[in-house]
C-alpha cells in the first residue's frame, strides 16, 4: 500500500511517475523488483521517495508543500512516532487531491 500512496503523492505534486522493474535508460539496474520511478525534468530516473514510511522523505514532502505555499504544523504529536510519515503522507494526499486514501493493496 505505501508505495502506491507514495506514487499517488508524487503524481499529485505534478511529477511523471512510471512503474517499472528498472529505469528505462539504465540496464545496470536490471533484476530489481518492480517499483515506482520519477524524474526531476532532466529525464534521469530515480525511485519515488518513500514519503509514507521514511522520516527523511517525509521531510522532503513537507518541503515540497512549502514550495506550494502550504504550512504543516504538529500539535503535541507525542514525539516522533513510527506511523507519523504514513499519517503525513495520507494528509498530504488528501490536501492535494481532495480525496481520502483508500487503497488496501
C-alpha positions as CSV (number, residue, x, y, z in Angstrom):
1,X,0.0,0.0,0.0
2,X,2.7,2.5,0.9
3,X,4.5,2.6,-2.4
4,X,1.2,3.1,-4.2
5,X,0.5,6.0,-1.9
6,X,4.0,7.4,-2.5
7,X,3.4,7.2,-6.2
8,X,0.0,8.9,-6.0
9,X,1.5,11.8,-3.9
10,X,4.3,12.2,-6.5
11,X,1.7,12.4,-9.3
12,X,-0.4,14.9,-7.3
13,X,2.7,17.0,-6.9
14,X,3.0,17.0,-10.7
15,X,5.8,14.5,-11.2
16,X,5.7,11.9,-14.0
17,X,5.6,8.5,-12.4
18,X,6.1,5.1,-14.0
19,X,6.0,1.6,-12.6
20,X,9.0,-0.4,-13.9
21,X,11.4,-3.1,-12.8
22,X,14.2,-0.7,-13.8
23,X,14.6,2.8,-15.2
24,X,14.4,2.7,-19.0
25,X,17.8,4.1,-19.8
26,X,19.9,2.0,-17.4
27,X,20.4,-1.7,-18.0
28,X,22.7,-1.9,-14.9
29,X,19.5,-1.8,-12.7
30,X,18.1,-5.0,-14.3
31,X,16.7,-7.5,-11.9
32,X,15.3,-5.0,-9.4
33,X,11.8,-5.6,-8.0
34,X,9.0,-3.6,-9.6
35,X,8.9,-0.1,-8.2
36,X,7.7,3.5,-8.9
37,X,10.1,5.8,-10.7
38,X,10.1,9.5,-11.4
39,X,12.5,12.2,-12.7
40,X,13.2,15.8,-12.0
41,X,12.7,17.0,-15.5
42,X,16.2,16.0,-16.6
43,X,15.0,12.5,-17.6
44,X,17.3,10.9,-15.1
45,X,15.0,8.4,-13.4
46,X,15.1,7.6,-9.7
47,X,12.7,5.9,-7.3
48,X,9.8,7.8,-5.9
49,X,10.7,8.8,-2.4
50,X,9.2,6.7,0.4
51,X,7.1,9.5,1.8
52,X,4.8,7.2,3.8
53,X,7.5,5.1,5.5
54,X,10.7,7.2,5.7
55,X,11.1,10.2,8.1
56,X,13.6,11.9,5.8
57,X,11.4,11.5,2.8
58,X,8.5,12.9,4.9
59,X,10.6,16.0,5.5
60,X,11.2,16.3,1.7
61,X,7.5,16.1,1.2
62,X,6.9,18.9,3.8
63,X,9.5,20.9,1.8
64,X,7.5,20.3,-1.4
65,X,4.4,21.6,0.3
66,X,6.2,24.7,1.5
67,X,7.1,25.4,-2.1
68,X,3.4,25.3,-2.9
69,X,2.6,27.7,-0.1
70,X,1.3,25.2,2.5
71,X,2.4,25.0,6.1
72,X,2.3,21.8,8.2
73,X,2.2,22.1,12.0
74,X,2.2,19.3,14.5
75,X,0.3,19.9,17.7
76,X,1.6,17.8,20.6
77,X,2.3,14.7,18.4
78,X,3.7,13.0,21.5
79,X,7.2,12.6,20.0
80,X,8.2,11.2,16.6
81,X,6.2,8.1,16.1
82,X,6.8,5.4,13.5
83,X,3.4,6.0,12.0
84,X,4.0,9.7,11.5
85,X,5.3,9.5,7.9
86,X,2.3,7.5,6.9
87,X,-0.1,9.9,8.6
88,X,1.6,12.9,7.0
89,X,1.5,11.2,3.6
90,X,-2.2,10.5,3.8
91,X,-2.9,14.0,4.9
92,X,-0.9,15.5,2.0
93,X,-2.6,13.2,-0.5
94,X,-6.0,14.4,0.9
95,X,-4.8,18.1,0.7
96,X,-3.6,17.8,-2.9
97,X,-6.4,15.6,-4.3
98,X,-9.3,16.3,-2.0
99,X,-9.8,12.5,-1.8
100,X,-9.2,10.1,1.1
101,X,-6.6,7.4,0.5
102,X,-8.5,4.1,0.4
103,X,-6.2,1.6,-1.3
104,X,-5.9,-1.6,0.6
105,X,-3.4,-3.2,-1.8
